[in-house]
Amino acid sequence: MAGAGIKLSVLNPLGRDAEQDFSGSSEPASAAHAPVNFHAYAACTGGTFFRDPARAAAAGGPVLLLLRGDFRAAERALRTVKAAGRQVAVSLKETGLHQIATQLEDEKRLARFMQIVTAADGCIAPTPEAADLYRDVRRGEERVAFIPTPYPVHDAQWDFSRPVEHRHGIFVGTREWDVPTRNHAAALFAARQISDETGARVTVYNCDGRKGERLLEQVGFRPNRLRVMKKGSYADYLRILAEHKLVLQMDTSFVPGQVAGDALLCRVPCVGGNGAIDRLGHSGTCGAGRFGAELVQMAARLLVDAEFYAHTVAESQRNAVERLSFSGVAGQLREFFSR
């Protein structure tokens, strides 16, 4: 999966994910982290994902340092990597607007964040909104870029698509009840409405145990219309998603947009959501400027209008190749660090 010109080291100091070399191919059956999210920045350049600052510094080449927790580990890592003469860009690891607000509500943490962002050589943001924040902190300094997290849409082994005639029903993309901007309840009620009108079955993941089960029971799907899944491997999750005609969500969190990226790997339309991948990959069906009834109507049409469905899938795949491919994002990273 090597990219063009650079091998980027992505560093998550003291994080839980193990070191991972992306100089070779990443297989869905592997127990290692998939080449998505921040790992994808390393994967698209044939680089490495690190948790040890010293090893990242010794690897050579530029480093993307992820900021998490109280930022103390990131602060130490920045000193280590810069002392080795490496170019260092930084990014918050959690970049939804609600996540940014939570991370910066503490005075000392905010001060540390500002110091790190100012001291770094630049900032890479997986969303336009996070890029705006970094520019404001750096008082408009140029070395800030919005670069979306890429997806391996070029790699046949990451093509999880099924024949259209084997796709049925709606996959609800959200699963969090306790994050208001996910609008999970709204997505479920929208899916219930479409199910009532078309007979489509609905699949949702429940990560909240018995509490989640009780909440889903309250929504009141008709008998045998709702399938509830529990967390498994990423590859198994993609196989489940690929069984469906479409993904539906009402997320307004301004996240990078992994659910929308997952839909791209399955060649399935994603309706709703205003994440970066939603807007770039699923521009015709995303939730930017759309909500409620308009999204319900679009989802219902995708279930029954074969021509509209084919056009929507083809458009999203063109968008993915042009804007979110490994080669395209590797080129953006190369240009950023060459400046």
Stockholm file with secondary structure:
# STOCKHOLM 1.0

chainA/1-339         MAGAGIKLSVLNPLGRDAEQDFSGSSEPASAAHAPVNFHAYAACTGGTFFRDPARAAAAGGPVLLLLRGDFRAAERALRTVKAAGRQVAVSLKETGLHQIATQLEDEKRLARFMQIVTAADGCIAPTPEAADLYRDVRRGEERVAFIPTPYPVHDAQWDFSRPVEHRHGIFVGTREWDVPTRNHAAALFAARQISDETGARVTVYNCDGRKGERLLEQVGFRPNRLRVMKKGSYADYLRILAEHKLVLQMDTSFVPGQVAGDALLCRVPCVGGNGAIDRLGHSGTCGAGRFGAELVQMAARLLVDAEFYAHTVAESQRNAVERLSFSGVAGQLREFFSR
#=GR chainA/1-339 SS CCCSSCCCEEECTTCSSCCEECSSCCCTTSSSCCSCTHHHHHHHTTCEEESCHHHHHHTCSCEEEEECTTSHHHHHHHHHHHHTTCCEEEEESCCSHHHHHHHTCSHHHHHHHHHHHHHSSEEEESSHHHHHHHHHHTTTCSCEEECCCCCCTTCGGGCCCCCGGGCCSEEECCCCSSCGGGCHHHHHHHHHHHHHHHCCCEEEECCSHHHHHHHHHHHCCCTTCEEEECCCCHHHHHHHHHTSSEEECCCCSCCCCHHHHHHHHTTCCEESCCSHHHHHHSTTTSSTTCCTHHHHHHHHHHHHCHHHHHHHHHHHHHHHHHHSCHHHHHHHHHHHHHC
#=GC SS_cons         CCCSSCCCEEECTTCSSCCEECSSCCCTTSSSCCSCTHHHHHHHTTCEEESCHHHHHHTCSCEEEEECTTSHHHHHHHHHHHHTTCCEEEEESCCSHHHHHHHTCSHHHHHHHHHHHHHSSEEEESSHHHHHHHHHHTTTCSCEEECCCCCCTTCGGGCCCCCGGGCCSEEECCCCSSCGGGCHHHHHHHHHHHHHHHCCCEEEECCSHHHHHHHHHHHCCCTTCEEEECCCCHHHHHHHHHTSSEEECCCCSCCCCHHHHHHHHTTCCEESCCSHHHHHHSTTTSSTTCCTHHHHHHHHHHHHCHHHHHHHHHHHHHHHHHHSCHHHHHHHHHHHHHC
//
